[in-house]
Amino acid sequence: MLASTFPRRSTTGKTVSKLVIATRESRLALWQAEHVKALLEQRGHEVSLLGMTTKGDQILDRSLSKVGGKGLFVKELETALEQGQADLAVHSLKDVPMDLPEGFALACVMEREDPRDAFVSPRYACVDDLPQGAIVGTSSLRRVVLLQSLRPDLRIEPLRGNLDTRLRKLDEGNYDGIVLAAAGLKRLGLGPRIRQVFEPEQMLPAAGQGALGIEVRAGRQDVIDALAPLAHQTTWLAVAAERAVSRAMGGSCSMPLAAYATVAGEYLQLRAAWGDPDGKVPLVRAQSAAAIADLDSAARLGTGVAAQLRAGGAR
């Protein structure tokens, strides 16, 4: 379900006091769910967690682009919502498919953490310090193409697993450095492990990176009302534009696509980039800005930037 306006409080007066949050069981996912739980409890709700293991957590020997995409991280949680085992599901927004299944809604987007990518290494202070041919780990095709544009000489190897698993593989010496989302490291108190934060001009973030999205069954107006105070409209406008780029380009995590929007007053500036993992096509960049008042106009901006990418050779 793609809303054209922000969810509004119901005038029926119906409220919900007991809520169950469906969440993945990784340390980061549990932190995110506990964060939402605490905010809802501050508003008088009784909240519990339903921890679940998703198919995306179980398949670690293949890249997401080859086994079904990031939607593998949300399917089991949606089943819990559908069967009434849970009332809401908390997701890292960049893991949420661009189009939700019929009957589900993105009810809340919360204020964004740091949207940027981070370089982590036990020996090197930044990517520029890496020796020629150094091994860098990432699970993201977007990061692959952007790293290749920065340092074509690097050897980029797949890296799967939750945040702690990826850091362990780095510490065991399998990589000279790895690239992760800064938000996850900061949320778990692992900010000191960051050696370099990539500015968007160096490595444009993924659509929705750093933001939390809360999914519900579309008909649960009581839950939507309960979540309304947690929403951050500026973040929601920005990620709506970013996700519109991805949707227009196919909406798959198998696409090496970046999209990042910033808000200045009434204006939204949106930048996007597409790259060829095989290096046969130069990196394609596009950007645009417009006065944005609602989710529809944010989505139109994203669709226009996607058209620029295709005109530049992205596919």
Backbone torsions as a table, in degrees:
resi	resn	phi	psi	omega
1	MET	NA	126.0	176.9
2	LEU	-111.4	109.8	180.0
3	ALA	-79.1	146.6	177.2
4	SER	-93.4	-18.7	177.4
5	THR	-131.5	165.8	177.7
6	PHE	-68.6	142.8	176.3
7	PRO	-57.2	139.9	-179.6
8	ARG	-114.8	154.4	178.1
9	ARG	-62.6	140.7	176.0
10	SER	-72.0	150.9	176.8
11	THR	-98.0	6.8	-177.4
12	THR	-78.3	-19.2	-179.5
13	GLY	83.7	-2.1	-179.9
14	LYS	-70.4	131.1	-179.2
15	THR	-127.5	164.5	176.3
16	VAL	-127.0	133.0	-177.4
17	SER	-106.4	-30.0	-179.8
18	LYS	-108.3	126.0	-176.4
19	LEU	-130.7	143.3	175.1
20	VAL	-117.9	127.7	179.9
21	ILE	-102.5	122.4	172.0
22	ALA	-84.3	134.3	-177.1
23	THR	-149.8	149.9	167.3
24	ARG	-65.1	163.5	-173.6
25	GLU	-103.0	9.1	174.2
26	SER	-67.9	158.6	-176.9
27	ARG	-60.2	-40.1	-179.8
28	LEU	-68.2	-44.1	179.5
29	ALA	-61.8	-41.0	179.0
30	LEU	-66.6	-37.2	175.8
31	TRP	-59.2	-45.2	-177.8
32	GLN	-63.4	-43.5	179.5
33	ALA	-66.1	-40.9	178.2
34	GLU	-64.1	-34.9	177.5
35	HIS	-62.1	-47.1	178.8
36	VAL	-66.4	-41.2	178.8
37	LYS	-56.8	-46.0	-178.9
38	ALA	-63.8	-40.7	179.8
39	LEU	-65.7	-38.6	179.0
40	LEU	-71.2	-37.0	178.7
41	GLU	-65.4	-33.3	176.6
42	GLN	-62.9	-22.7	-179.2
43	ARG	-99.7	15.3	171.5
44	GLY	93.5	5.0	-179.9
45	HIS	-88.8	148.7	171.2
46	GLU	-94.1	122.2	-169.8
47	VAL	-129.4	137.5	173.6
48	SER	-131.4	163.2	-178.1
49	LEU	-109.9	143.3	172.0
50	LEU	-116.6	100.9	-179.0
51	GLY	-78.9	137.4	-177.3
52	MET	-140.2	149.9	173.2
53	THR	-102.7	125.2	-178.0
54	THR	-97.7	165.6	178.0
55	LYS	-61.5	-34.2	177.7
56	GLY	-63.0	-30.6	177.5
57	ASP	-75.6	-26.9	-174.4
58	GLN	-84.7	-33.0	-177.1
59	ILE	-92.3	104.9	-175.3
60	LEU	-117.8	-3.5	-175.6
61	ASP	-98.7	2.1	179.3
62	ARG	-137.6	153.7	179.5
63	SER	-71.4	150.5	-179.9
64	LEU	-57.9	-35.2	-177.1
65	SER	-64.6	-17.8	-177.8
66	LYS	-101.0	-8.3	-174.9
67	VAL	-123.9	9.4	174.7
68	GLY	127.7	-4.1	174.6
69	GLY	86.3	179.4	-174.9
70	LYS	-69.0	-13.0	174.8
71	GLY	-60.5	-17.1	176.9
72	LEU	-63.9	-18.5	-179.5
73	PHE	-85.4	-8.7	-174.3
74	VAL	-120.5	-14.5	-172.1
75	LYS	-60.4	-48.2	-178.6
76	GLU	-63.6	-34.7	178.5
77	LEU	-67.2	-38.0	176.9
78	GLU	-65.3	-36.5	176.7
79	THR	-62.0	-40.4	177.6
80	ALA	-63.0	-38.3	176.3
81	LEU	-65.5	-44.8	-176.3
82	GLU	-64.1	-37.3	-177.3
83	GLN	-87.3	0.9	177.7
84	GLY	80.5	10.5	177.5
85	GLN	-75.1	-24.2	-178.7
86	ALA	-140.9	157.4	-179.4
87	ASP	-100.3	-27.5	-179.7
88	LEU	-150.9	158.3	177.1
89	ALA	-129.5	133.0	-179.8
90	VAL	-100.0	127.5	-178.0
91	HIS	-127.9	150.4	158.2
92	SER	-67.8	123.3	-170.3
93	LEU	-61.2	-30.4	-178.8
94	LYS	-69.1	-13.2	176.6
95	ASP	-90.0	-7.3	-174.8
96	VAL	-87.1	125.9	177.5
97	PRO	-54.5	151.3	-175.8
98	MET	-65.4	-30.9	177.4
99	ASP	-121.9	119.2	179.6
100	LEU	-78.2	155.7	177.0
101	PRO	-62.3	157.7	177.5
102	GLU	-55.2	132.7	177.5
103	GLY	95.4	-1.2	178.5
104	PHE	-118.0	154.4	-178.0
105	ALA	-141.4	145.7	169.6
106	LEU	-84.2	103.0	-170.1
107	ALA	-89.2	-17.7	-174.2
108	CYS	-160.9	134.6	167.9
109	VAL	-118.5	125.1	-175.5
110	MET	-92.8	167.2	-178.0
111	GLU	-58.6	137.4	-172.8
112	ARG	-75.6	140.5	166.4
113	GLU	-82.4	-171.2	177.4
114	ASP	-56.3	120.0	-177.0
115	PRO	-83.6	-4.3	-169.1
116	ARG	-82.6	166.5	173.5
117	ASP	-89.5	154.5	-178.0
118	ALA	-129.3	141.6	175.2
119	PHE	-97.9	128.7	-179.5
120	VAL	-123.5	130.0	-179.1
121	SER	-157.0	141.4	176.5
122	PRO	-78.1	-15.0	-172.5
123	ARG	-123.4	-25.1	-170.7
124	TYR	-118.6	136.7	-173.7
125	ALA	-78.1	-23.0	-179.3
126	CYS	-161.8	169.6	-178.8
127	VAL	-61.6	-36.1	-179.7
128	ASP	-62.9	-24.6	-179.5
129	ASP	-81.4	-12.4	-179.0
130	LEU	-64.6	138.2	176.4
131	PRO	-69.9	161.5	178.9
132	GLN	-59.2	134.7	179.3
133	GLY	79.9	8.4	179.4
134	ALA	-62.1	151.8	-177.9
135	ILE	-95.1	122.8	178.4
136	VAL	-120.3	132.7	-177.8
137	GLY	-101.4	137.0	173.4
138	THR	-160.3	148.7	177.3
139	SER	-99.7	2.5	-170.7
140	SER	-108.4	126.5	175.8
141	LEU	-64.4	-33.3	176.0
142	ARG	-59.2	-47.7	179.9
143	ARG	-65.8	-33.9	178.0
144	VAL	-58.5	-51.3	-174.6
145	VAL	-70.2	-33.9	179.7
146	LEU	-74.2	-36.2	173.8
147	LEU	-64.3	-40.7	178.8
148	GLN	-62.0	-34.3	179.1
149	SER	-72.1	-29.3	178.1
150	LEU	-80.9	-44.7	-175.7
151	ARG	-140.8	85.7	-177.8
152	PRO	-62.3	-17.3	-176.7
153	ASP	-82.1	-12.7	-175.9
154	LEU	-70.8	151.9	173.0
155	ARG	-100.0	111.5	-174.5
156	ILE	-102.5	121.4	-174.7
157	GLU	-116.5	150.6	-179.9
158	PRO	-62.7	148.7	178.9
159	LEU	-146.1	109.1	179.7
160	ARG	-115.6	170.5	179.1
161	GLY	112.2	167.6	177.5
162	ASN	-71.3	177.8	-173.1
163	LEU	-58.7	-45.2	-179.2
164	ASP	-64.6	-38.4	178.4
165	THR	-63.6	-41.8	-179.6
166	ARG	-65.2	-41.5	178.4
167	LEU	-66.3	-37.5	178.3
168	ARG	-63.3	-42.8	178.9
169	LYS	-62.3	-36.6	175.6
170	LEU	-64.8	-47.4	-176.9
171	ASP	-66.7	-24.3	177.8
172	GLU	-78.7	-4.2	175.3
173	GLY	92.3	13.8	-179.3
174	ASN	-76.3	-18.0	-176.6
175	TYR	-139.8	153.9	171.7
176	ASP	-81.6	-25.4	177.2
177	GLY	-167.5	161.4	175.8
178	ILE	-135.6	159.7	178.0
179	VAL	-117.5	127.1	-177.5
180	LEU	-132.6	168.1	172.8
181	ALA	-73.5	130.4	179.1
182	ALA	-61.5	-34.4	-175.6
183	ALA	-59.1	-46.5	-178.2
184	GLY	-63.2	-41.9	178.3
185	LEU	-62.2	-43.4	-178.2
186	LYS	-68.9	-39.2	-179.0
187	ARG	-63.5	-31.7	-178.8
188	LEU	-95.3	11.8	178.9
189	GLY	73.3	21.4	-178.1
190	LEU	-103.9	17.4	178.6
191	GLY	-53.1	-36.5	179.2
192	PRO	-61.6	-16.7	178.3
193	ARG	-78.1	-15.6	-179.5
194	ILE	-71.9	125.9	177.0
195	ARG	-96.8	-31.6	-179.2
196	GLN	-149.6	133.1	170.8
197	VAL	-102.3	125.8	-178.8
198	PHE	-79.0	123.8	172.4
199	GLU	-70.3	152.3	-177.9
200	PRO	-55.1	-29.2	178.3
201	GLU	-64.6	-27.4	178.1
202	GLN	-87.4	-47.6	-176.1
203	MET	-142.2	101.3	-176.6
204	LEU	-69.4	131.9	-177.2
205	PRO	-66.9	166.3	174.1
206	ALA	-77.7	155.7	176.5
207	ALA	-56.4	125.3	176.9
208	GLY	81.1	-0.2	-175.4
209	GLN	-60.9	133.5	178.6
210	GLY	90.1	-8.8	-178.9
211	ALA	-104.5	149.6	174.0
212	LEU	-103.2	134.8	175.8
213	GLY	-116.7	141.9	-179.5
214	ILE	-116.0	123.7	-176.2
215	GLU	-105.3	142.6	178.2
216	VAL	-139.9	170.1	167.9
217	ARG	-69.9	138.9	-172.0
218	ALA	-59.0	-30.0	-176.7
219	GLY	-86.7	0.6	-175.8
220	ARG	-87.7	71.6	-179.1
221	GLN	-62.7	-29.8	179.2
222	ASP	-63.6	-40.1	178.9
223	VAL	-72.8	-40.3	177.2
224	ILE	-57.9	-42.5	177.8
225	ASP	-62.4	-41.6	-179.2
226	ALA	-64.8	-31.4	-177.1
227	LEU	-85.4	-17.2	-173.7
228	ALA	-52.3	-41.4	-179.1
229	PRO	-67.6	-15.8	-178.0
230	LEU	-87.6	-12.1	-174.7
231	ALA	-73.5	146.6	177.4
232	HIS	-122.5	105.3	-168.7
233	GLN	-67.6	-33.9	178.9
234	THR	-63.8	-44.8	176.4
235	THR	-61.7	-42.4	-176.7
236	TRP	-62.6	-40.8	177.2
237	LEU	-62.7	-44.1	-178.5
238	ALA	-62.7	-47.7	-177.0
239	VAL	-72.8	-25.2	175.2
240	ALA	-63.9	-40.0	177.3
241	ALA	-67.3	-43.7	-179.8
242	GLU	-61.8	-47.1	-178.1
243	ARG	-67.7	-26.7	176.3
244	ALA	-67.4	-35.1	174.6
245	VAL	-60.0	-49.9	-178.4
246	SER	-63.1	-41.9	179.5
247	ARG	-61.3	-44.3	-178.7
248	ALA	-67.7	-25.3	-179.9
249	MET	-91.5	-0.1	177.8
250	GLY	124.3	-20.1	171.4
251	GLY	69.0	23.1	-176.2
252	SER	-112.3	146.4	177.1
253	CYS	-74.2	-7.0	175.5
254	SER	-79.1	-0.1	179.7
255	MET	-99.0	127.4	179.1
256	PRO	-78.5	77.6	-169.9
257	LEU	-126.2	137.1	174.4
258	ALA	-120.1	145.7	175.5
259	ALA	-153.5	129.8	-175.6
260	TYR	-147.0	128.5	-178.2
261	ALA	-120.1	144.8	174.7
262	THR	-127.8	148.8	-176.3
263	VAL	-109.7	131.8	173.2
264	ALA	-132.8	102.9	-176.3
265	GLY	65.1	-126.7	178.9
266	GLU	-87.0	-5.7	-173.3
267	TYR	-98.8	142.0	175.9
268	LEU	-116.2	123.9	174.6
269	GLN	-103.5	127.9	-175.3
270	LEU	-122.2	127.5	176.2
271	ARG	-120.3	145.6	179.8
272	ALA	-144.1	157.5	178.0
273	ALA	-148.2	145.3	176.5
274	TRP	-133.2	139.9	179.6
275	GLY	-136.0	160.8	178.7
276	ASP	-99.0	115.3	-179.3
277	PRO	-58.2	-26.3	178.6
278	ASP	-83.4	-6.2	176.9
279	GLY	74.4	13.7	-177.2
280	LYS	-83.4	-20.9	-179.4
281	VAL	-121.4	131.7	178.6
282	PRO	-60.2	154.5	177.8
283	LEU	-57.8	131.7	-179.8
284	VAL	-105.6	129.7	179.4
285	ARG	-122.7	152.4	177.6
286	ALA	-151.3	154.4	176.1
287	GLN	-157.2	157.9	177.4
288	SER	-162.4	163.3	177.7
289	ALA	-142.4	150.2	179.9
290	ALA	-160.6	159.1	172.3
291	ALA	-74.2	125.5	-173.6
292	ILE	-121.3	128.6	-179.0
293	ALA	-116.7	-21.6	-176.1
294	ASP	-151.3	176.7	-176.5
295	LEU	-66.2	-32.0	178.4
296	ASP	-62.8	-46.6	-178.8
297	SER	-69.5	-32.5	174.9
298	ALA	-63.7	-42.5	179.2
299	ALA	-64.9	-38.0	178.7
300	ARG	-64.0	-38.6	177.0
301	LEU	-61.1	-43.9	178.9
302	GLY	-63.1	-40.8	178.7
303	THR	-63.0	-38.7	178.2
304	GLY	-65.8	-39.0	178.3
305	VAL	-68.5	-36.2	175.7
306	ALA	-62.0	-38.7	177.8
307	ALA	-63.5	-37.4	175.6
308	GLN	-62.4	-41.7	178.8
309	LEU	-60.7	-46.6	-179.8
310	ARG	-64.0	-37.8	179.1
311	ALA	-66.7	-25.6	178.2
312	GLY	-86.0	-2.0	176.3
313	GLY	114.5	-1.3	177.5
314	ALA	-70.0	150.7	-178.9
315	ARG	-140.7	NA	NA
